[in-house]
Amino acid sequence: MAHAWKACVRKDSRVRISPPPHFDKFNTLSKRDMPNKQFLEEYPLYKKFSFEIEKLGRGMYGITLGTVLVKLPKPAINMHCPICKSMQTFNMVGEYYDDINKKRESSPAFLSFQLNYFCSSCKTNHYEFFIDFGVNRTIDKDKNEVWSNGWVRKIGQRPEWSIEVDKQLQGFLSSTNTELFKRGLVCESQSYGIGAYSYYRRVTEAILADLLVEIETLVPEGKDKVKYTVALEKTKKEIVASNKLALIKDLLPSDLLTEGYNPLDVIYSAISDGLHNWTDEECLDISEAIRKCLEFLVVKVYVNKAAKKNFTAGMKRLLSGKFKK
């Protein structure tokens, strides 16, 4: 099934075409207000995002129409500051048209820009983003140039896109799988979708059995727990990862569903279909979905375990020596 797979899967239907799951922010990338916060913070290099670039024109009273530099947004972003040693707000310094060859009312199409973002706290640490804009140009029957399928992408970034594995996820992975996951991050950072997909799928298949066991601790006692435990036992007889997921994906506890989205269902759809005829770009979307689902599930398990441990320890301290006569 070769489609432009940007799948999130709802509990009530297997595949729904939409952007990859971010769990706390769905579909925030606007086709008009670009570059935006999420694009700058999260997008890897060379991954194009569709962006409506309107051709320049003249309106009443000589007003310039279309997408112009002076109207491009300068969103504040949240990034880690090594000087402040915490997440901080970074703000863009300067304008898109600071270059002597660019004017306020120039179109961004076919131009490149260096965006400088400084930490609002220390005023010293900064990030640099190098982006460019493009459009497809065709000639219509009246011999007019028509613009379509505009896009924006990163072509460079300093510091580079992070390939550090989430600490909680790393604690769940073996050293071998951590290395494979890092290779997936490297591929994703350069928009090598097929490579990223291959590494993330291999990691998923390696840790799936242990992950499903850990998820059992999040299922409330009762009928749901019994159903999950029975299905979990059946998965142990299966070798293929997609078969394991098919048995248990619909029994995920509600705590692991966000706005109705089921991360196990997303992973199931991603790995059961295989590469087939997917392009690098399509595989990149699938890879992002797999990565975010794994991170989400492992963090949920980790947080639940930590909460239970803290609660038990707290109760023991609180009740120690009490109620004794």
SULSULVEN-V17377 format. One record per pair of residues at least 12 apart in sequence whose ideal C-beta (glycine too) atoms are under 7 Angstrom apart, sorted by the first residue. I is the first residue (numbers start at 1). J is the second residue. D is the distance in Angstrom with one decimal. If there is no record, write none. Layout:
{{I,J,D} {I,J,D}}
This chain:
{{1,273,5.5} {1,276,6.7} {2,276,5.4} {2,277,3.9} {2,278,5.9} {4,282,5.8} {5,278,6.8} {5,282,5.4} {5,285,6.0} {5,286,5.4} {6,18,6.2} {6,19,5.2} {6,20,5.8} {6,285,4.5} {7,266,6.5} {7,269,5.5} {7,289,6.4} {8,21,4.8} {8,261,5.4} {8,266,6.3} {9,261,6.8} {9,262,5.8} {9,265,3.8} {9,266,5.0} {9,269,5.6} {10,260,5.1} {10,261,6.2} {11,257,6.5} {11,260,5.6} {11,262,5.2} {14,265,6.9} {14,269,6.4} {15,269,5.7} {20,285,5.4} {20,288,4.5} {20,289,4.1} {20,292,6.6} {21,261,5.7} {21,266,6.0} {21,289,5.9} {21,292,5.7} {21,293,6.7} {22,292,6.6} {23,258,4.6} {23,292,7.0} {23,296,5.7} {25,38,6.9} {29,49,6.2} {31,50,5.8} {31,51,5.9} {31,52,4.9} {32,52,5.5} {33,73,5.4} {34,49,6.7} {34,51,4.6} {34,152,5.2} {35,131,6.1} {35,152,5.9} {36,73,6.4} {36,75,5.4} {37,75,4.4} {37,77,5.4} {40,75,7.0} {40,77,5.2} {40,129,5.8} {41,77,5.3} {41,78,6.8} {41,79,6.6} {43,154,5.9} {44,161,5.5} {44,188,5.5} {44,189,4.8} {44,190,6.8} {44,191,5.4} {45,154,5.1} {45,155,6.6} {45,156,7.0} {45,157,6.7} {45,161,6.6} {45,189,6.4} {45,190,5.9} {45,191,6.1} {46,153,5.8} {46,155,6.8} {46,190,6.8} {46,191,4.2} {47,153,6.2} {47,191,4.7} {47,284,6.2} {48,151,4.2} {48,153,4.6} {49,151,6.2} {49,152,5.7} {49,153,6.8} {50,149,7.0} {50,150,7.0} {50,151,5.8} {51,150,4.9} {51,151,5.6} {51,152,4.6} {52,150,5.8} {53,67,4.8} {53,107,6.9} {53,108,6.6} {53,109,5.2} {53,133,6.3} {53,135,5.2} {53,147,6.4} {53,150,3.5} {54,66,4.2} {54,67,4.8} {55,147,4.8} {56,107,5.2} {64,105,4.5} {66,107,6.4} {67,107,6.0} {67,108,6.3} {68,104,6.9} {68,105,4.7} {68,106,6.6} {68,107,6.5} {69,96,4.2} {69,97,4.6} {69,102,6.2} {69,104,6.0} {69,106,5.2} {69,108,6.0} {70,97,6.7} {70,104,4.2} {70,105,6.4} {72,96,5.3} {72,108,6.4} {74,92,4.2} {76,89,5.3} {76,90,6.8} {76,91,5.3} {77,90,5.1} {77,117,6.2} {79,127,5.9} {81,119,4.6} {81,121,6.7} {81,122,6.4} {81,125,4.8} {82,125,6.3} {83,119,6.9} {83,122,4.6} {83,124,5.8} {83,125,4.7} {84,119,6.4} {84,121,5.1} {84,122,5.4} {88,119,4.9} {88,120,6.4} {88,121,5.0} {89,120,4.6} {90,117,4.0} {90,118,6.3} {90,119,5.6} {90,120,6.7} {90,127,6.0} {91,117,6.5} {91,118,6.4} {91,120,5.6} {92,115,5.7} {92,116,6.8} {92,117,5.4} {93,116,5.0} {93,118,5.5} {94,116,6.1} {96,113,5.8} {108,133,4.1} {109,133,5.4} {109,134,6.5} {109,135,5.1} {110,134,6.2} {111,132,6.8} {111,133,6.1} {112,130,6.7} {112,132,4.2} {112,155,6.9} {113,131,5.5} {114,128,6.2} {114,130,5.5} {115,129,4.4} {115,131,6.6} {116,128,5.8} {127,158,6.9} {127,159,6.8} {128,157,6.9} {128,158,4.4} {129,154,6.1} {129,157,5.5} {130,154,6.7} {130,155,5.0} {130,156,3.5} {130,157,6.9} {131,152,6.0} {131,153,6.6} {131,154,5.4} {131,155,6.6} {132,153,6.5} {132,155,5.6} {133,152,5.1} {134,151,5.6} {135,147,4.5} {135,148,6.8} {135,149,6.6} {135,150,4.3} {136,148,5.2} {136,149,4.4} {161,189,4.2} {163,182,5.7} {163,185,4.1} {163,186,5.4} {163,189,6.0} {165,178,5.8} {165,181,5.5} {165,182,6.0} {166,295,5.4} {168,298,5.9} {168,299,5.2} {168,302,4.5} {169,294,6.7} {169,295,5.5} {169,298,4.9} {172,207,6.8} {172,298,4.9} {173,207,6.6} {177,203,5.1} {177,206,5.4} {177,207,6.3} {180,199,5.2} {180,202,5.8} {180,203,5.2} {181,199,6.9} {181,203,5.1} {183,199,5.0} {184,196,4.9} {184,199,3.4} {184,200,4.6} {184,203,6.9} {184,287,6.9} {187,199,6.4} {188,284,6.8} {188,287,5.7} {188,288,6.9} {191,280,6.9} {191,284,5.7} {192,280,6.6} {193,280,4.2} {193,281,6.1} {193,282,6.8} {193,283,3.3} {193,284,3.3} {193,287,5.9} {194,275,6.6} {194,280,5.6} {194,283,4.8} {196,283,6.9} {196,284,6.5} {196,287,3.8} {197,275,6.8} {197,283,4.3} {197,286,5.6} {197,287,4.6} {200,287,5.4} {200,290,4.4} {200,291,5.7} {201,271,5.3} {201,290,6.9} {204,241,6.6} {204,267,6.2} {204,271,6.2} {204,290,6.2} {204,294,6.5} {205,241,4.3} {208,241,5.2} {208,244,6.0} {211,297,6.3} {212,232,6.0} {212,235,6.1} {212,244,6.9} {212,248,6.1} {213,232,6.9} {214,301,4.5} {215,297,6.9} {215,301,6.5} {216,228,5.9} {216,229,6.7} {216,232,6.0} {217,304,6.6} {218,253,5.1} {218,255,5.7} {218,256,6.6} {218,300,6.9} {218,301,6.8} {218,304,5.4} {219,253,4.8} {220,253,6.7} {224,253,7.0} {227,251,5.6} {228,248,7.0} {228,251,4.8} {231,247,5.0} {231,248,4.5} {231,251,5.7} {232,248,6.5} {234,247,5.2} {235,247,5.3} {235,248,5.8} {241,271,5.9} {242,268,6.3} {242,271,5.6} {242,272,3.9} {245,264,6.0} {245,267,6.4} {245,268,4.0} {246,268,6.6} {249,262,6.6} {249,264,4.1} {249,265,5.1} {249,268,5.2} {252,264,5.3} {255,300,6.9} {256,297,6.6} {256,300,5.8} {263,293,3.9} {263,296,5.5} {263,297,5.6} {266,289,5.4} {266,293,5.1} {267,290,6.0} {267,293,5.2} {270,286,5.1} {270,289,6.0} {270,290,5.2}}
